[in-house]
Amino acid sequence: MKTLEQTTEEILGLAARHFKIPREELAPSDDFYKKLKIDSLRALELITRLEHHFGIELPDYEVQGVTDFRTLASRIQARL
């Protein structure tokens, strides 16, 4: 089973590739809305991509209000 740190790193890597920004510009504590300069529709796109990558489903109530990569990783980790 992956550690929270491994899951977080995968999320950061996927986000960097998807939004075409250097991975080193992203940190686990970053607010992904601000850092990626995205709106809620683009955030949903990211979450859908992560669901496919990890083979899970994240209910809306679990990601509502989540804005940083670390918390998103912990929600994903709980479903693995």
N, C-alpha and C positions, 0 to 999 in steps of 0.2 A: 504494500500500500504506500502511496505517495505521502510525503510529509507536507505540511502546510506551506513550508518554504518552497518545495518543488512545485506545488500547485500554483503558488503565487508567481514564481519565475515563468512558468508556462503561460500564465495569463498575460504577464507583462510582455513576453515575446510575441504572443499572438496579437495583442493590441498594437504593438509597435509595427509589426508587419502589415496588419490590416489598415492602419491609419497612416502608414508610410512615414514613421518618425523613428529616429535612432533609439534603440532599446535603452541605452545609457541615460536617456533623458527622463525615463520613467522610474518611479520609486513606489514601493508598496503602499506608502501612506498618502500618495497623491490622490487628489480628487480627480477622477477620470473625466468628468464633465469639463472641468477647467483645463486640465493638462492636455486633453485631446481636442479641446475646443469643439465639443459635440453637444447636440441637443438630445432630448429624450428619445427621439426616433432613431438616431444613430447609436444611442446607448442600447436600445433594444436590439439593434443589429449586432452589436458586440456580444450581448448576452446570448443571442441565438447562435452565433458562431461558437461561443464557448460551450453551450449545451451540446452542439454537434461534436465538438472536439473531445469533450469528456464523456459523451454518451449518457447524459443525464437530462433531467427536466427540472428547471427552477421555477416553482410557482411564483406568480407576481408578488404575493404577500411576503415572500422571502427576500426579494430584491428591492422591494419598495423602500425608498429612503437610503439605500446603499449608494455611496458615492466614491468610496476609496477601494483601491485594488485589494488591499489586505482583507477587508470585510467580505468583498466579493469572493475571494479565494476561500475564506472560511465557510461561506455558504455552499460553495461548490464541493469543498472537502467533506462536508457533512453528508453529501449525497453519493460520494464515491464508495 
